Amino acid sequence: MATQRFLTLDDVAEILNVSWSQAYALVRRKELIAIQIGGRGQWRVEKDELERFIQQKYAEARAGTVTEPAADDAEVDSSH
């Protein structure tokens, strides 16, 4: 069986231990690159892209450049 290449936003949220809304906000802000698939436009994140995002966040933490999220990102539509 082939290795799964793409993750859903539910998968991403579980891996990062955040809510679906927070995962969607990362995509919306283009911090985490995702593509939309199918007629309903469901988001998919490539595993390698998620790993790149995580490594980038570690690099920012080491450099002391982690920023606080914008206030408008606290409440995101959670419908999916």
LUMLUMDREN-728067 format. One line per 5 residues: number of its first residue (from 1); their letters; for each residue z, x, y of N, C-alpha, C. Coordinates in steps of 0.2 Angstrom, whole numbers. Each point is the difference from the previous one (the first is absolute). Example, Ala and Ser with C-alpha at 12.3 -4.5 7.8 and 13.67 -1.06 7.14 Angstrom:
BEGIN
1 = AS = 39,66,-28,0,-4,6,0,4,6  -4,-2,5,1,4,6,3,-4,5
END
This chain:
BEGIN
1 = MATQR = 0,4,-6,0,-4,6,0,4,6  -4,-1,5,0,3,6,6,0,5  1,5,3,6,0,5,-1,-5,6  5,-4,2,-1,-4,5,-1,4,7  -5,-1,4,-2,4,6,3,-4,6
6 = FLTLD = 1,-6,0,2,-4,6,6,-4,-1  4,0,5,6,-4,0,0,-6,5  3,-5,-2,1,-6,5,5,2,5  1,-5,5,5,1,5,7,-1,-3  0,-4,-5,6,-1,-4,2,6,-4
11 = DVAEI = -4,3,-3,1,7,-3,3,5,5  -4,0,6,2,5,5,7,-1,2  1,-7,2,7,-1,2,5,2,-5  -1,-2,-6,5,2,-6,1,8,0  -5,4,0,0,7,0,4,3,6
16 = LNVSW = -1,-3,6,3,3,6,7,-4,1  1,-5,-4,7,-3,0,0,-4,7  -5,-3,2,0,-4,6,-3,-7,-1  0,-4,5,-2,-7,-1,-8,0,0  -3,-5,-2,-7,-1,0,-3,0,8
21 = SQAYA = 4,-3,4,-1,0,7,0,7,3  4,4,-2,1,7,3,-6,4,-3  -2,-1,-6,-6,4,-3,-6,-3,4  -1,-6,1,-6,-3,4,0,3,7  6,1,3,0,3,7,-2,7,0
26 = LVRRK = 1,4,-5,-2,7,-1,-8,0,0  -3,-5,-4,-7,-1,0,-3,-2,6  3,-5,3,-2,-3,7,0,6,5  5,4,0,0,5,5,-4,6,-2  -3,0,-5,-5,5,-3,4,7,-2
31 = ELIAI = 7,-1,-1,4,6,-2,-2,1,-8  -1,-6,-3,-2,1,-7,-7,-4,-1  -5,4,-2,-7,-2,0,-1,-5,-7  -2,-6,1,-2,-4,-5,-7,-3,1  -2,-3,-5,-6,-4,0,1,-7,-2
36 = QIGGR = -5,-5,2,1,-7,-2,-6,-1,-5  3,-4,-5,-5,-1,-6,0,-7,-1  -6,-3,-2,-1,-7,-2,0,-5,6  -2,-6,-2,-1,-5,5,7,-2,4  5,1,-3,7,-1,3,2,6,4
41 = GQWRV = -3,5,0,1,6,4,7,3,-2  1,1,-7,7,3,-2,-1,7,1  6,3,3,1,7,1,1,4,-6  -4,6,0,1,5,-6,1,7,3  5,3,-2,2,7,2,-2,5,-6
46 = EKDEL = -4,5,1,-1,5,-5,6,4,-1  2,2,-6,6,3,-2,0,7,4  -5,3,0,-1,7,4,2,-1,7  -2,-6,3,1,-1,7,8,-1,1  3,-4,-4,7,-1,0,4,7,0
51 = ERFIQ = -2,4,-5,3,7,-1,-1,4,7  -6,-1,3,-1,4,6,5,-3,5  0,-6,1,5,-3,5,7,2,-1  2,0,-7,7,2,-1,1,8,2  -5,4,-2,1,7,2,0,1,8
56 = QKYAE = -4,-4,3,0,0,7,6,-1,3  4,-6,-2,6,-2,2,5,6,-1  0,3,-6,4,6,-1,-1,5,5  -6,2,1,-2,5,5,3,-2,7  0,-6,2,2,-2,6,8,0,0
61 = ARAGT = 3,-1,-5,7,0,0,3,7,0  -4,5,-3,2,7,0,-1,3,7  -5,-3,4,-2,3,6,4,-4,6  4,-5,-2,4,-4,4,-4,-4,5  -6,-3,-2,-4,-4,4,-1,-7,-2
66 = VTEPA = 5,-2,-4,0,-7,-3,1,-5,6  -4,-5,1,1,-5,5,3,-6,-2  3,-4,5,3,-6,-2,-6,-6,0  0,-5,-4,-5,-5,0,0,-4,7  -5,-2,2,-1,-4,6,4,-7,-2
71 = ADDAE = 2,-3,6,4,-6,-1,-4,-6,-3  -6,0,2,-5,-6,-3,-1,1,-7  1,6,-3,-1,0,-7,6,-2,-5  5,-2,3,6,-2,-3,-1,-7,-4  -4,-4,4,-1,-7,-3,-8,0,-1
76 = VDSSH = -2,0,-7,-7,0,-1,-1,-6,-5  -5,-4,1,-2,-6,-5,1,3,-7  4,-3,-4,1,2,-7,-5,-4,-5  -4,-4,3,-4,-4,-5,-6,5,-3  0,0,-6,-5,4,-4,-3,-4,-6
END
